[in-house]
Amino acid sequence: MSSELTDLFPLPIVQAPMAGGVSVPRLAAAVSEAGGLGFLAAGYKTADGMYEEIKQVRGQTSRPFGVNLFMPQPEYAETDAVELYAHQLAGESTWYETELGDPDSGRDDGYEAKLAVLLDNPVPVVSFHFGAPSPETLANFRRAGTLTLVTATSPEEAVAIERAGADAVIVQGVEAGGHQGTHRDNPENDRAGVGLLALLTQIREAVSLPLIAAGGIMRGSQIAAVMAAGASAAQLGTAFLATPESGAAAVHKQALTNPLFARTELTRAFSGRPARGLVNRFLREHGPYAPAAYPEIHHLTSPLRKAAAKAGDAQGMALWAGQGHRMARDLPAGDLVEVLAAELDAARAALAATAPLPDDAPTADGGVA
């Protein structure tokens, strides 16, 4: 990996930016203080709200951290499909005693305003989800002294990221919790996701940029595995979701290891874009009928999800989680970073101990292998 990036955080551990109130300042600061790279999620926040959180992190740590942005989404034309889905959700609205949200509440997530704030008040790292920024935007960040990371879910996306001028690629396998960062939302590809190790190899052969691996990583031994496959660091989300510093609802944290939620699934039920979450009642009942309409469906279901969380009803919430959710550990974020680093060291030592000796290496009896 480029020394520009590795010099920022001594441990190859990146805390994934989890939007929706999970990646709060105290979590990002705790991870950075422990030697990893903490991240704020600017998605679904105003530019002012994002800036306030940046100031909070700076007040809690002097170490580098990052901010994640959602790319603006193209216009969605099939309004009838959204209206039909809203009709289907009428029973949920009655049950939770709340109105459905306005699907036309905005498509760009305040992108330009957030860019302006981050260029006026630079942070060490900015990452992008749902597409690659323009070469001009990436060049502006480089002039400001900010390193840029962009999510890819295919070799083609990684090539586009490299051509645009980003500093590194976040390789997101299909195992990852939350939204898949696909650059184009094509429903025909909903079940065509690639596992992390295979995707790492494909992208490593397609681009020369440093790679950060993301998807289902919960243990230091898995960090060792993805680094052996060509990654320079690992990004973990679900592993940090269960920490005390995480802003996730208590019922969400508890669900990660609750036997009632045995598996995860990619669904459009809550946002209109493929996202991996624990399978619950809402996902089962509405997932098969949700249209490919992001962020319209996100806005539509937002009041329902908030009402379910307020009621402590895990069956109506978006319980985003990766495939490794059952391995979640209830540890403070800083302690978790230390445990992961120790596991990584142990895995590397075990690998070195089992590595075959070269043909001319001396043996214990003084001969050669």
Disulfide bonds with the S-S distance in Angstrom:
none
